[in-house]
Amino acid sequence: MVSREIVNKVEEAGLITLDLQDFIVPGNRSELDLAEWLDDGMIIKEVSFKKKLEDFNWEELAGSFVAVFCSKDVIIPPWAYLLVQTKLRDVARQVFFSDIHTMNLLLFQQKLNTLNIKQYENKRVFLKVCVGNKIPIGAFALFADKLFPHVKSLFYGEPCSSVPLIKN
């Protein structure tokens, strides 16, 4: 019996698959809604706000990425956000003044900024996204923007089933 060597045709064709899941920064995510800290549901008063800061259990957020935002349409003074950040400074992994979706996109962008773009110069690249992954929709735009000027072609999907996006 003659054994045949298994040939990886994708590798042989010079195709590169980038799994977007690899760019999701692992770690707990938490939200801190300042709407719950408003006096009369409308305003931040310095004295009562500082009291709430002192009474809050900051350890709940230990090691987390924390999105600090306000779900109500009110004006929050910048000092309020900064006071929250001073409390989280030695507790949270990182603090964002945004909603959790924007925070996830910013984390994704931080990781994407570490990508060595040279290895994709004039290559055929596939953006792999598995069903069920929680990739922020804005992440696709970030990837496309970074890769468009450098790749030979860019596809959404895998070599066996893909949608062509660009061909340079």
PyMOL commands that set and color helices and strands:
alter all, ss='L'
color gray80, all
select helices_A, chain A and resi 9-12+20-23+34-37+46-55+58-61+78-88+100-112+117-120+137-147
alter helices_A, ss='H'
color red, helices_A
select strands_A, chain A and resi 15-19+29-33+65-69+94-96+124-128+153-158+161-167
alter strands_A, ss='S'
color yellow, strands_A
deselect
rebuild
show_as cartoon
